Amino acid sequence: MTNSEAKQVAEKAITALITDLEQGHSESLARYLTAMSRFHRYSWNNVLLISLQRASATHVAGFQTWRRFGRYVRKGEKGIVILAPLIGKKRTEDDSDSEEKHLFGFRAAYVFDVSQTEGEPLPEFATVQGDPAEHTAKLKAFVTEQGISLDYSDRIRPALGVSRGGAITLDCGLSPAQEFSTLAHELAHEKLHRAERRTQTTKTIRETEAEAVAFIVCYAVGLDTNTSSSDYIRLYDGNRETLTASLDFIQSTATAILRAITPEDPLR
């Protein structure tokens, strides 16, 4: 693929992504956000307790909360102990209850990770579909050429991938399409957000740029991204304005990747 062809592909993909962003929340994103809002936000101490007892935990909830999701804790599963606050009204000198709530202490409570339950599936993001074929190997080779190491670990869950400046880690067991898309996203972070520009951008800008690059690369090799990229960008409060303000960075990075993984035909 020539530089000109790569730019044309990028322009078409960006136009498609802007159209998706302007259509508002997809049904899958709305369902996901509704479900996630029903999970409690745990204190740092409880997050640590959960991690120590079940490092692979992603979504935890109490027995009754899981029932409201249409899911049930499997027989024999061991609960994860957390500290639940004891809150009540304070009795005053005149033997009446004050309206003001007070923290009296903590008690042990048990929660369970989604992996310990079965039943109705939780709403999920739309995912990238298709077969990247030989493009995955070419993308990995390009990552190596950039001096970036690549490994796999389930310890990064629930993240699918992380970029740490010269190193990328992907979750184990991703589908071929998801692996390709996630690697493109993390590579974009490496190319765009590991120099001084990182301090000049917000989390919203960085995630919008990385996902836009991944969208373009997936689009170019024929993967079906459906609403996954636009949903991801919206999750980080990105929008058309965020996207268009970063077009030069997005296009140049996507073009460089496309030229590496879709070489120009020597017979053309």
Steps between C-alpha positions, in 0.01 A plus 500: 500500500645834397505803728224659292283186514548470876391862547188441290407195707556698819278784379214261413531324835502826696188615318328173594612533863371859523165382365484233772586753771225736386238227526521497880523205737453159346259260668787276611681792668180617672437150638862468612501835681169420670636169625831645618320773695348228718839380623622662820810718499723343764739682729872464446522265800231273356659508155822379664313228690332381179831498313677301773229233509421480128749679279306421182175660622337743257142566619403415856162525674305350785280192476175695466641747247599212274145366528366833376727459197345157437821328606559255786808416704610145423473250784826463692648835394695677775400860565745791492507677837467878505421754772146639490426820694251500789301820465205612710335783687666621820284501815492839671482591869120530488484136388391589147668405174690771314432537129875521434664171395819386673763235433514261796756255365541220249391139458623221279294452183539266205502576130555278197671560168306457176717194425346333807147542366289367216178606332404791277799656319603849605470772235830551319657740258463424133814319387707503184418210270675336206832343412811722478685205339868572432465862609540407867846355441596808299374730774701309761808524280450877469470528879832318538662723237404801711700357792183417694474170687176300490379243751177348629359475853162452665615718790402817312129407502247650467714705258552337161836666453741744664783716368789590729748687283705253298285203605151376416313228687184339362249282681523128429232330293370795299326419174716565191305817416512630857872426528571691179283796600642519853859480376432783253350708783797445734747562218331834437557589866868408459536715189298799620506518878838394633695821434448852634164518320355278773513793741325719243196273462212380715385142556204570270727620218743209538230233499315663210817514293605142576157354426463706182833362374385147585172560318678616184740204499217250561289668232786475252548125543127427478406437863149584618533747788120561521456748790796385711729795420235772526375346827853494641560864407170607657590311818793741538280802417647535153294651218526639147684810623759294688550283195531778243743698716738201489459406133859572397643281779247223435547497124880506503519216754240285324668560164839385635346180637306428181807544281684248719232229507361542146810537280475656158445253216831492301313402180274801505 
